[in-house]
Amino acid sequence: MTYKIFVANSKTEKILRKYIQQNSKIKNRLDKLRINPYKEIGAHSLHGKLKGKWACWLGSNIRAIYIINEKTKSIIAEAIGTHKIY
């Protein structure tokens, strides 16, 4: 079963749309993330103040921080950008 991807807020949605327009491969990577948000595209759990969240690589220097909700099979993207998002 695949997961659905949601964005946490309008700012993150705007940033994601901009990156997708700049790099068409990002959409393909998001499709892979829907299949397995725990292992695809360099997914890894975070620690410290971001404990309980996950991060992955979307392309070049673009990262995504997200939460996985197993109950609803959804991925909520909280931040997208360079390493500065950490």
Sequence and secondary structure as in RCSB ss.txt:
>XXXX:A:sequence
MTYKIFVANSKTEKILRKYIQQNSKIKNRLDKLRINPYKEIGAHSLHGKLKGKWACWLGSNIRAIYIINEKTKSI
IAEAIGTHKIY
>XXXX:A:secstr
   EEEESSHHHHHHHHHHHHH THHHHHHHHHHH TTTGGG EE  GGGTT EEEEEETTEEEEEEEETTTTEE
EEEEEESGGG 
